[in-house]
Amino acid sequence: MDSRVTMLQRNRRLLFWTAVVATMLALALLAADLAFPPEALTYATASNADLSAFQMRDFQLLMLVTALVVSVAAFAGAGIAALGAWMARRKDKDMEEQVPSPPIRRRRRKAEPALAREPANERIAALRAVIAPADQAPGAKA
């Protein structure tokens, strides 16, 4: 499942950089709007004015709003992707703790019969009890 976490992290990075670029574009458009304010259109100049400048302003406002929407959506997407990657990492960690990996299973299978046998020191004690007479304990004086 490492590929899922990697994919989510890649998406998070992409969305973050998209948000950064969209925010910079929105700030640049806002700065251009503040630096070059549109001329006031009065009734007297409206009949003689060239309306292409106002159409350009509408396009600039449309671009500004679009950049802001993309920026907010990308920041939200980056947050959701980060949350998804965290949850996937946590789920993978929980799964690893619950189910042992195959090499661990093999080692357990090999170790279980060895644990079932009685320890070597108990076998030696039983052997000494059989060899030594019952009335003579090892190390006791006769």
N, C-alpha and C positions, 0 to 999 in steps of 0.2 A: 504494500500500500504506500510505499515511499513515493511512487510516481504521482499519486493523488496529492500528497502534501507539496511536492515539487511544483505541480501544475498550479495549485492554488497560490503558492508563493510567487510564481511567475506572473499570474494574473494580477496579484496585488501590486507587484512592481509596475506592470504596464498601466494599471488604473491610476496609480499614484503619479506616474510621469505624465499621463494624460491630463490629470487634474492640475498639475503644476503648469503645464503648457497652456491650458485653457485659462487658468487664473492670470498668467502673465499676459495673454492676449486680451483678456477683459480689462486688466489694468492699463494696458497700452491704449486701448480704444477709449477708456474713460479719460485718460490723460490727454489724448488728442481732442476729445470732446470739450474738456475744460480749457485746454490751451487755445483752441480755435472755436470760440462760441459762435453759434449761427447768428446771422444778422436778423434783427427783428423785422418781421414782415408786416408792414402797415397796409392799410387799404389803398393808400395812394401809390405805393410801390408795387402792390400786388398785380396790378394790371400790366405793368411794364417789366416785371421781374422775370428773370430766367429761372424756371422752376427746377432745373436739373440739380442745382445746389441743394434744394430741399429733398429731392429724391435721393441724393447721395447721403444726406443726413439720416434718412429713414433706413437706408441700407446699413449705415454705421450703427444705428441703434439696434437693428435686427441682429447684427453680428455681435454686439455687446451682450444682448440678452441671451443669444445662443451660447456664447462662450461662458456666461455665468451658469446657465443650466447644465452644460457639459461638465463644468468644473464641480458643481455640487454633486451631480450624479456620479462622477468619477471618484470623488472623495468618499461618497457613501459606498460605492462598489469596492473601493480599496479596504474600507472598514469591514464590510461583509466578507470579503475574501480573507482578510486577516483572521476574523473570527472562525471562518470555515477551516482554515489551515490549523488553527489552534485546537479546534475540536477534533480534527482528523489525527493530529499528532497525539492528542490525549487518548483517543480511541485505540490507536495503534499501540500505545504504551500499555494500556489496560489489557489488550489482547495478548501482548507478549508476556505479561505477568501471569495470566491465567493459563495459557497453553505453553508448555515447554517446547523448545525446539527439538527436532529429531535427534541430534547428537546427545542431548540431555536424556531423552527417553532411552536411547541405547545404553548409555552409562548406567541409568537406573536399573534396566533389565539385567545388566551384568552384575551390579552391586547387590541386588536383592538376594540371590542364593548365598552370597558370601556373608550377608548379614544373618541369614537363617542358620548358618552353621554355628556351633558353639565355639567360643574363643579357644585359642591354643593353650592358654594357661590352665583352663578347666580340664582339657584332655590330659595334660601332663599330671595334674593332681589326681585324676582318675587312674592313670597308669601307675603312679606311685602307690596308690591305695591297693591295687591288685598285686603288685610285686612285693611290697613290704607286708610282713605278717600283721594280722589285725591287732595283736597285742603290742607290737612294736611300732611306735610312731616314728617317722623319720626324724633323726636328730635326738631321739630320747635315749637315755642311758639304760643299759640292761642290768 
